[in-house]
Structure formats: structure tokens, C-alpha cells
């Protein structure tokens, strides 16, 4: 498992958080219990299995919703 923090441009409303939360949790390899969308800091934190998905796939799921990913940080858990 890897631990990721994804910095987004901005989150403007609680429904934005819910959309991102649902999209990320729907991806294979993402530890659904670990997903946290942080409104005030515009970050998404999660754990994922690098054998089943990649950080790029997670980022693409977020950008497909219309949110801009600034940067991602991934480290071993």
C-alpha cells in the first residue's frame, strides 16, 4: 500500500467533496476507508494498492470531474 496526498486547485462547496469522494472510492485498488477529502486545505488523502491502480489513474478520475490537480505526493505506508 502507498499513501497519497493530492493537492487540488480549490474546492468550492461540500458537493464537490462528495463527487471527488465517490469517484476516488469507486476505483479498484483504493482503500475506501482511507479516503479523506479535506475541504479547507483542498486535499485528498488516501491509501492505494500500487499493484491494482496508479496515482495517475486517481488523478485522472478527479480531473475528469473538472477539478485541477496541482501536485501529488506518494510515499510508502
C-alpha positions in Angstrom: 0.0 0.0 0.0 1.1 3.5 -0.8 -0.1 6.7 0.9 -1.0 9.6 -1.3 -1.8 13.3 -0.8 -3.3 15.1 -3.8 -3.3 18.9 -3.7 -6.2 20.4 -5.7 -6.7 23.9 -7.0 -9.8 24.7 -4.9 -12.8 23.0 -3.5 -15.8 25.5 -3.6 -18.6 23.5 -2.0 -19.4 20.4 0.0 -21.0 18.7 -3.0 -17.6 19.0 -4.7 -16.1 17.0 -1.9 -18.8 14.3 -2.2 -18.2 14.0 -6.0 -14.5 13.5 -5.5 -15.0 11.1 -2.6 -17.4 8.9 -4.7 -15.1 8.9 -7.8 -12.0 8.0 -5.8 -13.7 5.3 -3.8 -15.1 3.7 -7.0 -11.6 3.0 -8.3 -10.2 -0.5 -7.9 -7.2 -0.7 -5.6 -8.2 2.3 -3.4 -8.6 1.7 0.3 -12.1 3.1 0.6 -11.8 3.5 4.4 -8.7 5.7 4.0 -10.2 8.3 1.6 -10.5 11.8 3.1 -11.4 14.9 1.1 -10.3 17.9 3.1 -12.3 21.0 2.2 -10.3 23.7 3.9 -6.9 22.6 2.5 -8.3 21.3 -0.9 -6.5 18.0 -0.4 -7.4 14.4 -1.0 -5.7 11.8 1.2 -5.9 8.1 0.6 -4.1 4.8 0.6 -3.9 2.6 -2.6 -2.5 -0.7 -3.8 0.1 0.1 -6.5 -0.5 -3.4 -7.9 -4.1 -2.5 -8.8 -4.0 1.2 -9.7 -1.6 4.1 -10.2 -1.6 7.7 -8.9 -2.2 8.9 -12.4 -5.5 6.9 -12.7 -6.6 8.5 -9.4 -5.7 12.0 -10.6 -7.5 11.4 -13.9 -10.7 10.4 -12.1 -10.5 13.8 -10.3 -9.7 15.9 -13.3 -12.5 14.2 -15.3 -14.9 15.8 -12.8 -13.4 19.2 -13.7 -11.1 19.8 -10.7 -7.4 20.7 -11.3 -4.7 18.6 -9.6 -1.8 20.8 -8.6 0.5 18.1 -7.3 0.6 14.6 -5.8 2.8 13.2 -3.2 3.1 9.4 -2.8 5.1 7.5 -0.2 5.3 4.0 1.2 3.0 3.4 4.1 
